Amino acid sequence: MSSSKIKKGDRVEIIAGKDKGKSGKVLEVDKKKSRLIVEGRNMVTKHKKPSKNKQSGEIVKMENYIHASNVMYVHKGKPTRIGFTVEKREVDGKIVTIKHRVAKSTGEQID
């Protein structure tokens, strides 16, 4: 699955791993590595070193990346695959190609 199918702000459900079955909002997408960060999911513990601002170190819980193949887009409350439709329009005498994301389960246009 290409990570370009899922964008920042989309609602996704995790289909593999320790958070399987849980859903959340996409906060960040790394298209190059096909990974994304989902709000409140795949939490990891980071140990931060002491710094000038914080005299003692701290332990921080934060979201970690999930591979795009381990999530599915949620459309109308149900996880679905995403496809594309290509539309060609004539704008100012030029033919312009417009690509739309489509939910494969219903065939409805997402954006």
N, CA, C and O of each residue as an XYZ file, in Angstrom:
444
protein
N       0.846     -1.176      0.000
C       0.000      0.000      0.000
C       0.888      1.234      0.000
O       1.849      1.331      0.763
N       0.560      2.128     -0.831
C       1.309      3.383     -0.888
C       0.816      4.318      0.203
O      -0.384      4.408      0.459
N       1.737      5.006      0.840
C       1.336      5.907      1.915
C       0.633      7.150      1.374
O       0.036      7.898      2.148
N       0.691      7.390      0.046
C      -0.004      8.545     -0.508
C      -1.522      8.343     -0.481
O      -2.278      9.296     -0.670
N      -1.969      7.102     -0.246
C      -3.394      6.845     -0.145
C      -3.942      7.368      1.173
O      -5.118      7.722      1.258
N      -3.110      7.418      2.191
C      -3.520      7.909      3.502
C      -2.824      9.238      3.746
O      -1.614      9.366      3.560
N      -3.611     10.230      4.169
C      -3.076     11.577      4.353
C      -3.233     12.027      5.797
O      -3.967     11.422      6.579
N      -2.532     13.094      6.131
C      -2.617     13.687      7.456
C      -4.058     14.104      7.727
O      -4.701     14.726      6.881
N      -4.563     13.758      8.914
C      -5.924     14.113      9.286
C      -6.940     13.013      9.020
O      -8.068     13.098      9.505
N      -6.571     11.971      8.256
C      -7.475     10.853      7.988
C      -7.684     10.026      9.251
O      -6.817      9.983     10.123
N      -8.842      9.370      9.346
C      -9.102      8.437     10.441
C      -8.756      7.049      9.919
O      -9.232      6.645      8.858
N      -7.920      6.311     10.668
C      -7.491      4.978     10.246
C      -7.694      3.968     11.374
O      -7.760      4.333     12.548
N      -7.791      2.692     10.996
C      -7.853      1.600     11.962
C      -6.605      0.757     11.788
O      -6.194      0.470     10.664
N      -6.000      0.360     12.902
C      -4.785     -0.449     12.866
C      -5.202     -1.905     12.699
O      -6.041     -2.402     13.451
N      -4.615     -2.597     11.711
C      -5.012     -3.966     11.400
C      -3.952     -4.992     11.772
O      -4.166     -6.191     11.589
N      -2.805     -4.540     12.295
C      -1.752     -5.470     12.711
C      -0.925     -4.838     13.818
O      -0.784     -3.616     13.881
N      -0.379     -5.677     14.690
C       0.487     -5.177     15.757
C      -0.217     -5.106     17.094
O      -1.338     -5.593     17.245
N       0.452     -4.494     18.072
C      -0.067     -4.484     19.446
C      -1.338     -3.664     19.618
O      -2.075     -3.882     20.579
N      -1.614     -2.733     18.722
C      -2.815     -1.900     18.806
C      -3.881     -2.323     17.796
O      -4.728     -1.515     17.414
N      -3.845     -3.581     17.364
C      -4.789     -4.089     16.359
C      -6.235     -3.849     16.797
O      -6.599     -4.125     17.940
N      -7.055     -3.332     15.875
C      -8.462     -3.089     16.149
C      -8.762     -1.687     16.651
O      -9.925     -1.285     16.707
N      -7.732     -0.938     17.017
C      -7.927      0.421     17.522
C      -7.824      1.410     16.363
O      -7.180      1.136     15.350
N      -8.468      2.560     16.528
C      -8.411      3.556     15.461
C      -7.940      4.887     16.010
O      -7.913      5.095     17.223
N      -7.574      5.779     15.119
C      -7.114      7.096     15.513
C      -6.898      7.986     14.306
O      -7.050      7.558     13.162
N      -6.542      9.224     14.579
C      -6.330     10.235     13.544
C      -4.847     10.255     13.162
O      -3.985     10.152     14.034
N      -4.547     10.385     11.879
C      -3.165     10.438     11.397
C      -2.593     11.822     11.682
O      -3.154     12.835     11.262
N      -1.469     11.857     12.400
C      -0.826     13.117     12.747
C       0.278     13.493     11.776
O       0.506     14.674     11.513
N       0.971     12.481     11.239
C       2.131     12.740     10.386
C       2.300     11.587      9.399
O       2.031     10.436      9.741
N       2.745     11.887      8.172
C       2.966     10.867      7.146
C       4.380     11.019      6.592
O       4.798     12.118      6.226
N       5.116      9.899      6.533
C       6.443      9.861      5.922
C       6.305      9.052      4.635
O       6.378      7.824      4.660
N       6.104      9.748      3.497
C       5.843      9.075      2.226
C       7.033      8.257      1.748
O       6.859      7.201      1.139
N       8.236      8.740      2.021
C       9.439      8.064      1.548
C       9.572      6.660      2.132
O       9.951      5.724      1.427
N       9.261      6.515      3.416
C       9.394      5.226      4.096
C       8.055      4.530      4.310
O       8.004      3.484      4.957
N       6.961      5.095      3.775
C       5.605      4.548      3.897
C       5.218      4.295      5.351
O       4.717      3.225      5.694
N       5.458      5.300      6.205
C       5.121      5.171      7.616
C       4.244      6.355      8.029
O       4.235      7.400      7.379
N       3.514      6.165      9.120
C       2.706      7.261      9.624
C       2.576      7.177     11.133
O       2.778      6.121     11.732
N       2.233      8.313     11.741
C       2.023      8.379     13.181
C       0.526      8.560     13.414
O      -0.094      9.464     12.853
N      -0.052      7.685     14.254
C      -1.474      7.738     14.582
C      -1.604      8.233     16.017
O      -0.897      7.768     16.911
N      -2.513      9.180     16.227
C      -2.715      9.822     17.522
C      -3.046      8.794     18.616
O      -4.035      8.067     18.519
N      -2.203      8.746     19.652
C      -2.444      7.882     20.810
C      -2.208      6.403     20.580
O      -2.599      5.593     21.421
N      -1.589      6.019     19.485
C      -1.353      4.603     19.171
C       0.142      4.334     19.010
O       0.916      5.240     18.701
N       0.538      3.075     19.225
C       1.934      2.628     19.143
C       2.820      3.485     20.056
O       3.854      4.005     19.636
N       2.387      3.617     21.310
C       3.097      4.449     22.278
C       4.416      3.797     22.697
O       4.479      2.591     22.936
N       5.460      4.613     22.779
C       6.769      4.165     23.240
C       7.237      5.075     24.364
O       6.766      6.205     24.494
N       8.166      4.578     25.177
C       8.710      5.351     26.279
C      10.090      5.838     25.892
O      10.951      5.037     25.529
N      10.313      7.147     25.966
C      11.616      7.755     25.653
C      12.218      8.275     26.951
O      11.535      8.910     27.755
N      13.488      8.003     27.144
C      14.214      8.521     28.300
C      15.022      9.728     27.835
O      15.945      9.592     27.031
N      14.672     10.912     28.343
C      15.339     12.152     27.943
C      16.448     12.469     28.947
O      16.274     12.314     30.156
N      17.579     12.910     28.425
C      18.710     13.284     29.277
C      18.451     14.626     29.952
O      17.673     15.438     29.451
N      19.103     14.857     31.085
C      18.989     16.172     31.720
C      19.555     17.257     30.803
O      20.538     17.035     30.096
N      18.923     18.429     30.826
C      19.389     19.545     30.015
C      19.394     20.802     30.876
O      19.088     20.747     32.067
N      19.738     21.920     30.277
C      19.773     23.186     31.008
C      18.384     23.547     31.547
O      18.249     24.031     32.671
N      17.363     23.305     30.730
C      15.986     23.616     31.124
C      15.466     22.645     32.179
O      14.856     23.053     33.168
N      15.710     21.370     31.960
C      15.237     20.335     32.894
C      16.471     19.759     33.595
O      17.258     19.035     32.985
N      16.630     20.085     34.875
C      17.813     19.648     35.610
C      17.843     18.129     35.782
O      18.909     17.514     35.742
N      16.673     17.536     35.971
C      16.629     16.079     36.046
C      16.095     15.569     34.711
O      15.334     16.258     34.031
N      16.497     14.370     34.349
C      15.994     13.792     33.105
C      14.520     13.468     33.270
O      13.956     13.624     34.353
N      13.903     13.018     32.196
C      12.491     12.664     32.284
C      12.184     11.478     31.390
O      12.935     11.155     30.470
N      11.073     10.842     31.681
C      10.595      9.734     30.872
C       9.323     10.219     30.179
O       8.368     10.636     30.834
N       9.322     10.158     28.846
C       8.224     10.701     28.056
C       7.575      9.580     27.255
O       8.267      8.775     26.631
N       6.238      9.527     27.273
C       5.503      8.592     26.413
C       5.112      9.349     25.153
O       4.574     10.454     25.225
N       5.387      8.746     23.992
C       5.074      9.399     22.734
C       4.695      8.377     21.674
O       5.002      7.192     21.803
N       4.015      8.849     20.608
C       3.626      7.971     19.513
C       4.836      7.648     18.651
O       5.726      8.481     18.477
N       4.864      6.429     18.110
C       5.925      6.025     17.201
C       5.298      5.701     15.844
O       4.079      5.569     15.729
N       6.141      5.576     14.824
C       5.664      5.307     13.467
C       5.056      3.910     13.336
O       5.469      2.975     14.022
N       4.067      3.783     12.443
C       3.453      2.520     12.056
C       3.560      2.439     10.539
O       3.362      3.444      9.856
N       3.866      1.271     10.004
C       3.957      1.140      8.550
C       2.558      1.263      7.941
O       1.576      0.792      8.513
N       2.488      1.895      6.788
C       1.203      2.176      6.132
C       0.434      0.901      5.790
O      -0.793      0.936      5.690
N       1.125     -0.215      5.611
C       0.444     -1.468      5.278
C      -0.299     -2.045      6.477
O      -1.109     -2.958      6.317
N      -0.037     -1.528      7.670
C      -0.673     -2.037      8.886
C      -1.885     -1.210      9.325
O      -2.397     -1.397     10.428
N      -2.344     -0.298      8.465
C      -3.535      0.497      8.779
C      -4.489      0.503      7.586
O      -4.080      0.313      6.440
N      -5.781      0.730      7.887
C      -6.797      0.871      6.842
C      -7.575      2.144      7.084
O      -7.845      2.511      8.227
N      -7.930      2.810      6.018
C      -8.723      4.031      6.080
C     -10.130      3.698      6.591
O     -10.712      2.689      6.193
N     -10.671      4.541      7.465
C     -12.024      4.331      7.982
C     -12.977      5.277      7.254
O     -12.838      6.498      7.327
N     -13.956      4.683      6.543
C     -14.951      5.453      5.797
C     -16.328      5.102      6.338
O     -16.753      3.949      6.264
N     -17.028      6.096      6.885
C     -18.357      5.909      7.483
C     -18.347      4.822      8.553
O     -19.260      4.000      8.627
N     -17.291      4.829      9.391
C     -17.218      3.907     10.522
C     -16.691      2.522     10.213
O     -16.538      1.713     11.129
N     -16.407      2.216      8.947
C     -15.907      0.894      8.584
C     -14.576      1.010      7.855
O     -14.412      1.891      7.011
N     -13.613      0.129      8.169
C     -12.334      0.164      7.452
C     -12.519     -0.267      5.999
O     -13.251     -1.213      5.710
N     -11.857      0.428      5.105
C     -11.975      0.130      3.680
C     -10.651      0.402      2.972
O      -9.806      1.157      3.454
N     -10.500     -0.234      1.818
C      -9.327      0.052      0.995
C      -9.589      1.327      0.207
O     -10.728      1.770      0.065
N      -8.510      1.904     -0.300
C      -8.629      3.148     -1.063
C      -8.142      2.918     -2.487
O      -7.104      2.295     -2.714
N      -8.911      3.432     -3.442
C      -8.520      3.393     -4.837
C      -8.507      4.811     -5.381
O      -8.733      5.772     -4.646
N      -8.241      4.933     -6.663
C      -8.195      6.242     -7.301
C      -9.039      6.244     -8.560
O      -9.129      5.236     -9.262
N      -9.662      7.389     -8.845
C     -10.303      7.601    -10.134
C      -9.605      8.788    -10.781
O      -9.227      9.745    -10.105
N      -9.440      8.718    -12.081
C      -8.758      9.780    -12.810
C      -9.779     10.472    -13.705
O     -10.509      9.830    -14.461
N      -9.811     11.782    -13.601
C     -10.762     12.585    -14.364
C      -9.972     13.591    -15.197
O      -9.053     14.240    -14.698
N     -10.335     13.710    -16.456
C      -9.664     14.680    -17.324
C     -10.639     15.795    -17.655
O     -11.748     15.544    -18.127
N     -10.215     17.037    -17.403
C     -11.038     18.214    -17.678
C     -10.279     19.180    -18.561
O      -9.048     19.187    -18.592
N     -11.032     19.991    -19.273
C     -10.405     21.025    -20.079
C     -10.546     22.351    -19.341
O     -11.657     22.827    -19.105
N      -9.412     22.940    -18.981
C      -9.388     24.206    -18.269
C      -8.540     25.184    -19.075
O      -7.350     24.950    -19.290
N      -9.144     26.263    -19.515
C      -8.456     27.290    -20.323
C      -7.767     26.697    -21.548
O      -6.655     27.099    -21.890
N      -8.416     25.752    -22.205
C      -7.870     25.156    -23.426
C      -6.830     24.072    -23.184
O      -6.310     23.496    -24.140
N      -6.519     23.786    -21.930
C      -5.553     22.725    -21.603
C      -6.290     21.570    -20.940
O      -7.239     21.779    -20.184
N      -5.847     20.355    -21.228
C      -6.447     19.182    -20.592
C      -5.705     18.928    -19.288
O      -4.488     18.740    -19.277
N      -6.458     18.925    -18.182
C      -5.890     18.747    -16.852
C      -6.370     17.416    -16.283
O      -7.559     17.106    -16.354
N      -5.452     16.625    -15.718
C      -5.797     15.355    -15.101
C      -5.975     15.564    -13.604
O      -5.093     16.100    -12.932
N      -7.123     15.135    -13.089
C      -7.415     15.266    -11.665
C      -7.615     13.871    -11.086
O      -8.383     13.069    -11.619
N      -6.914     13.590     -9.987
C      -6.955     12.288     -9.333
C      -7.760     12.415     -8.036
O      -7.513     13.318     -7.237
N      -8.725     11.510     -7.828
C      -9.552     11.528     -6.621
C      -9.391     10.212     -5.875
O      -9.292      9.148     -6.487
N      -9.365     10.295     -4.522
C      -9.364      9.075     -3.714
C     -10.792      8.559     -3.607
O     -11.736      9.337     -3.466
N     -10.942      7.227     -3.676
C     -12.261      6.596     -3.659
C     -12.238      5.436     -2.669
O     -11.288      4.654     -2.648
N     -13.297      5.322     -1.837
C     -13.445      4.176     -0.939
C     -13.882      2.987     -1.775
O     -14.923      3.047     -2.430
N     -13.106      1.903     -1.768
C     -13.408      0.769     -2.611
C     -14.674      0.025     -2.182
O     -15.336     -0.588     -3.019
N     -15.022      0.068     -0.888
C     -16.195     -0.651     -0.410
C     -17.493     -0.025     -0.907
O     -18.449     -0.744     -1.196
N     -17.542      1.296     -1.011
C     -18.775      1.968     -1.429
C     -18.662      2.623     -2.801
O     -19.674      2.890     -3.449
N     -17.448      2.878     -3.239
C     -17.254      3.566     -4.509
C     -17.393      5.076     -4.392
O     -17.319      5.783     -5.397
N     -17.598      5.585     -3.165
C     -17.759      7.015     -2.950
C     -16.431      7.748     -2.948
O     -15.407      7.222     -2.513
N     -16.472      8.963     -3.440
C     -15.283      9.803     -3.484
C     -14.979     10.338     -2.084
O     -15.878     10.805     -1.385
N     -13.707     10.268     -1.678
C     -13.306     10.721     -0.351
C     -12.990     12.209     -0.369
O     -13.484     12.968      0.465
N     -12.164     12.618     -1.322
C     -11.842     14.034     -1.438
C     -11.568     14.426     -2.865
O     -11.279     15.590     -3.141
